[in-house]
Amino acid sequence: MKDAFGAPQSLLVLGGTSEIARATARRLIALRTRAVWLAGRPGPELESAAADLRGLGAEVRTVGFDALDPASHEPVLGKVFADGDVDAVLMAFGISGDQARDEEDPVAAALVAQTNYTGAVSAGLVCAGALQAQGHGSLVVLSSVAAERARRDDFIFGSSKAGLDAFAQGLGDALQGTGVQVMVVRPGQVRTRKTAGQPSQPLSTTPDAVADAIVTGLRRRSETVWVPAALRPLMSALRHAPRPLFRRLPV
């Protein structure tokens, strides 16, 4: 259960090597989260993430998780929930792909969609069912501002996040009254190791800023979180811009 400060005492991260996930886990551990599961592809990076969090005083365990293997999601994640209640689940896995390459390679484009959307639908439903069965908990879904409107230079990634975003919103509606909260997080471009060297976009953000927004959203039981907050009115305007105008905008 969450403590008196609204912080979860136990956390499951899907995408345990994500910089955003690691930053969020560090903040929650500072707020009394004591048990953390990191789910991801087994390897040195996952173990390094676990060691980092153990150094902060948390009990951290790892579990092998493959977004592209939906048949494994229920047995793998079921073992986590069978070990005890999970107060919060952070779905932070996904790939951005390479738009120019993926337009020429339908198989690579499909991989983006399968990872970001299909894998998230499967894992999200498994976690939502487990949270509902225990009668409480939060499911945090890392979407993207790219979900709001497809742009020429990232419509493959953006469309996968649009599907995820719509799924998470609908799931949140379906879980109303069950004690389970679904929170959709829409960051702008996040400056990470993977995006180093890419041109910086307006209102870009950092893993630490996204983590701070997630922690605040959990405390407030928010349904949608924008990072930075200024993206909300901007994307509202862009969403309704006529397509001929939108095509000419430097976004």
C-alpha positions as CSV (number, residue, x, y, z in Angstrom):
1,M,0.0,0.0,0.0
2,K,1.0,3.6,-0.4
3,D,2.3,5.3,2.7
4,A,1.0,8.5,4.3
5,F,3.0,10.6,1.8
6,G,1.4,8.8,-1.2
7,A,4.6,7.0,-2.1
8,P,4.3,3.3,-3.2
9,Q,6.1,0.9,-0.9
10,S,6.6,-1.6,-3.8
11,L,7.3,-0.9,-7.5
12,L,7.5,-3.1,-10.6
13,V,9.3,-1.5,-13.6
14,L,8.7,-2.9,-17.1
15,G,11.8,-1.7,-18.9
16,G,14.2,-1.8,-16.0
17,T,17.1,-0.3,-17.9
18,S,15.2,2.8,-19.0
19,E,16.9,6.0,-17.8
20,I,13.4,7.4,-16.9
21,A,12.6,4.3,-15.0
22,R,15.8,4.4,-13.1
23,A,15.4,8.0,-12.2
24,T,11.8,7.4,-11.0
25,A,12.8,4.4,-8.9
26,R,15.6,6.5,-7.2
27,R,13.1,9.2,-6.3
28,L,10.6,6.7,-5.0
29,I,13.2,4.9,-2.9
30,A,14.0,8.2,-1.3
31,L,10.3,8.5,-0.4
32,R,10.2,5.1,1.3
33,T,9.7,2.6,-1.6
34,R,11.5,-0.5,-0.3
35,A,10.8,-3.3,-2.8
36,V,11.6,-2.9,-6.5
37,W,11.3,-5.4,-9.3
38,L,13.1,-4.6,-12.5
39,A,11.8,-6.4,-15.5
40,G,13.8,-6.4,-18.7
41,R,16.1,-8.4,-20.9
42,P,18.6,-10.2,-18.8
43,G,22.1,-8.9,-19.0
44,P,24.8,-6.6,-17.5
45,E,22.8,-3.4,-18.0
46,L,19.8,-4.8,-16.0
47,E,22.0,-6.0,-13.2
48,S,23.8,-2.7,-13.1
49,A,20.5,-0.9,-12.7
50,A,19.6,-3.3,-9.9
51,A,22.9,-2.7,-8.1
52,D,22.5,1.0,-8.4
53,L,19.1,0.9,-6.6
54,R,20.3,-1.6,-4.0
55,G,23.0,0.9,-3.1
56,L,20.1,3.3,-2.1
57,G,18.8,0.8,0.4
58,A,16.0,-0.9,-1.5
59,E,15.4,-4.7,-1.9
60,V,15.7,-5.1,-5.7
61,R,15.1,-8.2,-7.8
62,T,15.3,-8.7,-11.5
63,V,13.1,-10.7,-13.8
64,G,13.5,-11.5,-17.5
65,F,10.8,-9.8,-19.6
66,D,10.5,-9.6,-23.4
67,A,7.9,-7.2,-24.8
68,L,7.9,-9.1,-28.0
69,D,6.8,-12.4,-26.3
70,P,3.2,-11.7,-25.2
71,A,2.6,-15.4,-24.3
72,S,5.3,-15.1,-21.6
73,H,3.8,-12.0,-20.0
74,E,1.2,-13.6,-17.8
75,P,3.5,-16.4,-16.3
76,V,6.5,-14.0,-15.9
77,L,4.6,-11.1,-14.4
78,G,2.2,-13.4,-12.4
79,K,5.2,-14.6,-10.4
80,V,6.0,-11.1,-9.4
81,F,2.5,-10.4,-8.1
82,A,2.4,-13.9,-6.5
83,D,5.3,-12.8,-4.3
84,G,3.2,-10.0,-2.7
85,D,1.2,-6.9,-3.5
86,V,2.7,-4.3,-6.0
87,D,1.7,-0.7,-5.3
88,A,2.8,0.8,-8.6
89,V,3.8,-0.5,-12.0
90,L,5.8,1.7,-14.4
91,M,5.6,0.7,-18.1
92,A,8.7,2.3,-19.4
93,F,9.8,0.0,-22.3
94,G,9.8,1.0,-25.9
95,I,11.9,1.7,-29.0
96,S,12.1,4.9,-31.1
97,G,13.2,3.2,-34.3
98,D,14.7,5.1,-37.2
99,Q,12.1,6.8,-39.3
100,A,14.1,7.0,-42.6
101,R,15.2,3.4,-42.4
102,D,11.9,2.0,-41.2
103,E,10.0,3.6,-44.1
104,E,12.2,1.4,-46.4
105,D,12.0,-1.6,-44.1
106,P,8.4,-2.7,-43.2
107,V,9.7,-5.4,-40.9
108,A,11.7,-2.9,-38.9
109,A,8.6,-0.6,-38.8
110,A,6.5,-3.5,-37.5
111,L,9.0,-4.1,-34.8
112,V,8.4,-0.6,-33.5
113,A,4.7,-1.1,-33.4
114,Q,5.0,-4.6,-31.8
115,T,7.2,-3.4,-29.1
116,N,5.5,-0.1,-28.3
117,Y,1.9,-1.1,-28.7
118,T,1.3,-4.8,-29.0
119,G,3.7,-5.7,-26.2
120,A,2.3,-2.9,-24.0
121,V,-1.3,-4.0,-24.5
122,S,-0.4,-7.5,-23.4
123,A,1.7,-6.5,-20.4
124,G,-0.7,-3.7,-19.5
125,L,-3.7,-6.0,-19.3
126,V,-1.8,-8.6,-17.2
127,C,-0.7,-5.9,-14.7
128,A,-4.1,-4.3,-14.7
129,G,-5.7,-7.6,-13.9
130,A,-3.3,-8.3,-11.1
131,L,-3.7,-4.8,-9.6
132,Q,-7.5,-5.1,-9.8
133,A,-7.3,-8.5,-8.1
134,Q,-5.4,-7.1,-5.1
135,G,-7.8,-4.1,-5.0
136,H,-5.3,-1.2,-5.2
137,G,-2.3,0.1,-7.1
138,S,-1.2,2.5,-9.9
139,L,-0.3,1.7,-13.5
140,V,1.9,4.4,-15.0
141,V,2.2,4.3,-18.8
142,L,5.0,6.1,-20.5
143,S,3.5,7.6,-23.6
144,S,4.9,10.5,-25.6
145,V,3.9,13.9,-26.9
146,A,4.3,12.2,-30.3
147,A,1.1,10.4,-29.6
148,E,-0.9,13.6,-30.0
149,R,-0.4,14.1,-33.7
150,A,1.6,12.3,-36.3
151,R,4.5,14.3,-37.8
152,R,6.3,13.6,-41.0
153,D,9.6,12.7,-39.4
154,D,8.3,10.3,-36.8
155,F,4.9,9.0,-37.8
156,I,5.9,5.3,-37.3
157,F,6.9,5.9,-33.7
158,G,4.2,8.4,-33.1
159,S,1.5,6.1,-34.4
160,S,2.6,3.3,-32.0
161,K,2.5,5.7,-29.1
162,A,-0.9,7.0,-30.2
163,G,-2.2,3.5,-30.0
164,L,-0.6,3.0,-26.6
165,D,-2.0,6.3,-25.3
166,A,-5.6,5.4,-26.4
167,F,-5.3,2.0,-24.9
168,A,-4.1,3.4,-21.6
169,Q,-6.9,6.0,-21.5
170,G,-9.5,3.3,-22.2
171,L,-8.0,1.0,-19.6
172,G,-8.1,3.8,-17.0
173,D,-11.8,4.3,-17.7
174,A,-12.5,0.5,-17.5
175,L,-10.8,0.4,-14.1
176,Q,-12.7,3.3,-12.5
177,G,-14.1,2.3,-9.1
178,T,-11.7,-0.7,-8.7
179,G,-9.1,1.1,-6.6
180,V,-6.6,1.0,-9.5
181,Q,-5.3,4.3,-11.0
182,V,-3.9,4.5,-14.6
183,M,-1.7,7.5,-15.3
184,V,-0.6,8.4,-18.8
185,V,2.7,10.3,-19.0
186,R,3.4,12.4,-22.2
187,P,6.9,13.8,-22.2
188,G,8.4,15.7,-25.1
189,Q,11.8,14.7,-26.5
190,V,13.8,13.2,-23.6
191,R,17.5,13.9,-23.7
192,T,19.1,10.6,-22.9
193,R,22.2,8.6,-23.9
194,K,20.3,7.2,-26.8
195,T,19.2,10.6,-28.1
196,A,22.7,12.2,-27.8
197,G,23.7,13.8,-31.0
198,Q,20.1,14.3,-32.2
199,P,18.9,17.9,-32.8
200,S,17.2,19.3,-29.7
201,Q,13.5,20.0,-30.0
202,P,11.6,22.8,-28.4
203,L,10.4,22.0,-24.8
204,S,12.6,18.9,-24.6
205,T,13.1,17.4,-21.2
206,T,15.3,15.1,-19.1
207,P,14.8,11.7,-17.4
208,D,15.0,13.5,-14.0
209,A,12.3,16.0,-14.9
210,V,10.0,13.2,-16.1
211,A,10.7,11.2,-12.9
212,D,9.8,14.2,-10.8
213,A,6.5,14.6,-12.8
214,I,5.7,10.9,-12.3
215,V,6.2,11.1,-8.5
216,T,4.1,14.2,-8.3
217,G,1.4,12.6,-10.5
218,L,1.3,9.5,-8.3
219,R,0.8,11.7,-5.2
220,R,-2.0,13.6,-6.9
221,R,-3.5,10.5,-8.5
222,S,-3.4,12.3,-11.9
223,E,-4.8,10.7,-15.0
224,T,-2.5,12.6,-17.5
225,V,0.9,14.2,-16.9
226,W,2.7,16.4,-19.5
227,V,6.4,17.0,-19.3
228,P,7.0,19.9,-19.4
229,A,3.5,21.1,-18.5
230,A,3.7,23.8,-21.3
231,L,3.3,21.0,-23.9
232,R,-0.4,20.6,-23.0
233,P,-1.7,23.9,-24.4
234,L,0.8,23.8,-27.3
235,M,-0.3,20.3,-28.4
236,S,-3.9,21.2,-28.0
237,A,-3.4,24.0,-30.6
238,L,-1.3,21.7,-32.9
239,R,-3.8,18.9,-32.7
240,H,-6.5,21.2,-34.2
241,A,-4.3,22.9,-36.8
242,P,-5.4,22.3,-40.4
243,R,-3.2,19.7,-42.1
244,P,-1.9,22.0,-44.8
245,L,-0.8,24.5,-42.1
246,F,0.6,21.7,-39.9
247,R,2.8,20.4,-42.7
248,R,4.5,23.7,-42.9
249,L,5.2,24.1,-39.2
250,P,8.7,23.5,-37.9
251,V,7.7,20.8,-35.4
